[in-house]
């Protein structure tokens, strides 16, 4: 399997225009806000050390489907690939173009989707584990980041993040069970039985964590019961993290490589991709920004590129517009 990835970069959660100074170079982008290509470029620019000025408009020379970039005396218009090449030449770090269309010919496109979803879930689980460990250390007696508010407000925010991750994880499991695994099952009956059983095995602990968070939210912060509940929550989250790590590694080691044997045509792969997006309707609508936070630049660009290539224009426009709102 080819490897087009390089050094790890920051996730989308750690990169936004707000981190750059007022002296950052100004890049102006003009394009239709309903055009997927415009939204695609807007998202790519979040990774670059620039200040973005976006003006909704239509390209008078090439039509509404073609965004325009203005930087200093340069005027660049064309396909997303053309604009990304220009941006990488002007702002080399992080490089984005080499991650676009970066696929070997043997690996089905939806295998990349599964792997990238694994990476996002893994990042969010690690973040929640670190967060609850910090809560245990403070024990409700000391506040952390002021933007989190009071201990009770922070627990509510923690619960919201976990609920979002839970929805992503459940939809990911459904996608595998309904779309990906049946492709393997047609070739080798019973091949995915263990993976399906692991999905079911983790449901009780996933639901238990949700109930733990609800209970903590009504306890008096700093009390012994509160401290014990936080410790139990931390233990459960670490267990879920370990289970997911083992499950993802097993799938990527033993199941996903077998997808190459399915020998799907390009058209079949794109149809499977669309079906995967259909199953994960929540993740690719109201949770897409949360999901993308868990991906480093190379992975985020590749994931959007897969959607851009394989889904119809209206679907792509709907998904991309949510990301850059």
Buried (B, 14 or more C-beta within 10 A) or exposed (E): EEEEEEEEBEBBBEBEEEEBEEEBEEBBBBBBBBBBBBBBBBBBBBBBBBBBEBEEBBBEEEEBBBBBBBBEEEEBBBEBEBBBBBBBEBBEEBBBBBBBEBBEEEBBBBBBBBBBBBBBBBBBBEBBBEBBBEBBEBBBEEBBEEEBBEBBEBBBBBBEBBEBBBBBBBBBBEBBBEBBBEBBBEEEEEBBEEBBEBBEEBEEBBEBBEEBBEEBBEBEBEEEEBBEBBBBBBEBBBBBBEBBBEBBEBBBEEBBBBBBEBEBEEEEBBBBBBBBBBBBEBBBEEBBBBBBBBBBBBBBBBBBBBBBBBBEEEBBBBBBBBBBE
